Amino acid sequence: MKKKTKIILSFFIVIIIALPLTFCAIWVERDKTTNIRDYNKHFGDNGKYRQNYVRWFSYNGKNNIDIFPESTPDSAKVEDFCYYYYNPFDPNIVLYLVYTCSDEDFIKETERLSKLNSDKDYLIYGSTGFNYPVSAVSANDTGYIYALADKENNRLIYVGINFCNYFSDINYKKIIDEKYLPINFDAKVGNSTQIKK
């Protein structure tokens, strides 16, 4: 009798543990690539990102999705690229593109970025500035999207970090080179902005 009870009890324990884990595995959405050949699939005219996740960067009558280019120029030498969408219960996105290009393409792109309707007050989540000049930026409680211009090296840096509930579920510091992040930016769990809200 004791053996039978132990087997039944063990069965129920396994079910109790397995159900939530199975639910989480099915529920959690992930989409990640670091292959630049996937760029158009996500950022092109009909790209997944532009179609499905544009709302994170569209607010106050602006559509700052255009900060990220629809494509990289022919002269571009891509140094880094990452697209990461993660949705455990609330959606999180990290976007990151760094490339160098010819003088002509650098000027053309920085001119395009300068015409976008950028935010004026964009230091959020403890940020105190950037290590490179900001060409375009959009910032609010759900995060950042911005482009930096390293004129000395004809390098363009694009970053997007968006999240819900005042913190990011993605460890963006493992993806984005720290010199391209806003200085003192903190969107980790327990950050000062989250605590104040």
PyMOL commands that set and color helices and strands:
alter all, ss='L'
color gray80, all
select helices_A, chain A and resi 2-27+36-43+48-52+54-57+64-67+103-114+151-153+172-174+178-180+192-196
alter helices_A, ss='H'
color red, helices_A
select strands_A, chain A and resi 29-33+58-59+62-63+77-87+92-100+134-140+143-150+155-162
alter strands_A, ss='S'
color yellow, strands_A
deselect
rebuild
show_as cartoon
